[in-house]
Each structure stands twice: as C-alpha cells, then as structure tokens.
Amino acid sequence: MTMTNRWNRFIYRLWSPVYDSITGRLFLPGRTLALEMLALQPGEKVLLVGVGTGADLPLLPSGVEATGIDLSPEMLAQARNKLPACRAAVELIQGDAQALLVAENSFDAAILNLILSVVPDGRACLLSTLRALKPGGRIVIFDKFQPDNSQPSILRKTVNFFSSLFGTDITRAYSEMSQGCACAVEQDVPSLFNGMYRVMVLRKKQPAN
C-alpha cells in the first residue's frame, strides 16, 4: 500500500485514543535512549517532528524550548494533555512534517522518533528537518529500518502491506532516504527487536567555506 497524508490523517485519528496504552511501554526504552543520546542542554531549541501523542515530551529536560509538529489534530490533542507534566517549554504545531514549517537554521537539535517510517516521503521529512537545524545541529532518530544494502524479503513485503494499513512502513532503508543529505551519522546503536529498531544520532554538516 502507498502511504499518503490522507490515509495517515484517517488512521492516526483512529489510533489517537489508544496509541499510548498500546505502544507506550513498548517504545519507552527506545525513546529514553534516544533522549539520552541527544543530550539536550539548557537553553537549546529542539524540534520534535511527528510529535504524535507527545510521548517524548515528558522526557525533555528543563530549560529547553521545544516545538512539536504533527499532521494529526487528534494526536496533537493527546499531546496537549501531557503539557502539564513537561519540564520544557513546548509549542505544538499542526502540519505536514515533509515541509518546512519553522524558520531555517533556527534549532539546535531535532527528534525524529518513529516518523521517518510513517510519513509518505521519509527523505522529504529528513531534508526539511535539516533545513530547520543550525549548522552543526544534531538529530536523534529512533525508528525501524530495512538493513542497509539489502532488499526486503517477500515475507517482509507481505507484512509491510498490513503494517502500512496501520500507518507504518517496515521496508525503508535509512541509507536510501539519507543519500546526498547534508548530515553524517555519529552514533548508530541497535534498539528493540534484535536491532530492527535503531537509535541514531546525526550531525548537520557545516557549510563549505
């Protein structure tokens, strides 16, 4: 199935009331590790792309300024319910993460947890995030990827047909969506399900002199 914004709006409207109860405990270790590896510092501005129900918001440290973006108004409504538990100052924006919705070169860091496998075009999402970062800014990614330099098996493609119906693609390879992007991988560690999920830290390259 080809994923679209229209379908994602529909499926995540259905997901929104139950998403935290179904996935919260499962993904908490990966989210926690991602925030530890990003190592946000007081005074930094962080962009949460695909903030969803706001599961990452309570993990943010105090003293940071956060902006969360999500396509689904219903998921954002769940995120707003978590704002009283947040130590960071948080602004939430409804919109398409494949487009640049904030000022260029304005954020110190970004969080891409479980979004590059969800949006119709993961590369467009990554590129818009990089545009939002200052030179030298960093991104943390917690997500599932097809192993680099390999093709999805028939079984994986079959499973992906059904997983796409629920709003996620398990056949995407990070190396393909990041090809030619102005960033470098600084850390890449296995996470859930024997490394099917990974936590990666990227650094936006400095412009050439």
PyMOL commands that set and color helices and strands:
alter all, ss='L'
color gray80, all
select helices_A, chain A and resi 5-15+19-38+57-59+73-80+83-85+122-132+154-165+174-177+192-195
alter helices_A, ss='H'
color red, helices_A
select strands_A, chain A and resi 45-49+65-70+89-94+107-113+133-144+183-190+197-204
alter strands_A, ss='S'
color yellow, strands_A
deselect
rebuild
show_as cartoon
